Amino acid sequence: MKKETIKDLLHRFMIFKDLTDFEMEPIVDLAKNRPFRKGSHIFMQDDPLTNVYFIYEGKIKIYKTDFHGKEQIVNILQPGDMFPHQGFFRKDNYPAHAEVAENAVLIYIPIAQFEDFLITHPEICVKLFRVLGDLIVDLQSRLEEKILDNTYEQIIKLLLRLCKSHGVEKKDGIYQLTTQFTNRELASMIGSSRETVSRTLTQLKKKNMVLSTGQDKIVIDFHKLHEEII
């Protein structure tokens, strides 16, 4: 992959977008890239944490497993996302599995080399802290939902989040999710069951908040869904 292509991708991220071309040059020199096939794993939960990844093409499923092998999906990442967010500042292991959901091309930066670079570039550290701050706010919101909301409300809030992260607005307030999610995957994202998600989606369809297309694509009336939990 050409250095210019790598620079263009990295420039899209909050932590890099305000940097000049001159400031980006040493970062681009650190970056490597490689393709990954669907179904392969980039890393496994508890592997030594060595790289931070940036998605150029494809989609990546981040998930955890418990002692019984039960899968809990943390997120479905797509082009323009980075992972793991905490990688630059932890001497730890990967917190979850990363599986390729669609054939992918990833750019990655070795953490040890990047941390050496950050020592002499504190302005990059500030931008990274902002990214981590946004992630903490999102995780705090999800925890509050788990504690305070019933399952019906949790599913609605999940669908609203997916509109923003995986949706395309077709017309005013009507979003179509660009990623196909099974009911089991949706349930895994909030720690619920496939049957509960299925029942709730049926309820939402009857209220014309979730629209059927017959193409395995979820279409959502964002405004109606949002009003349901106000």
Secondary structure, DSSP 4 states (H G I P E B T S, - for coil): --HHHHHHHHTTSTTTTTS-HHHHHHHHHH-EEEEE-TT-EEE-TTSB--EEEEEEEEEEEEEEE-TT--EEEEEEE-TT-EE-GGGGG--SB-SSEEEEEEEEEEEEEEHHHHHHHHHT-HHHHHHHHHHHHHHHHHHHHHHHHHHHS-HHHHHHHHHHHHHHHHEEEEETTEEEESS---HHHHHHHHT--HHHHHHHHHHHHHTTSEE--SSS--EEEHHHHHHHT-
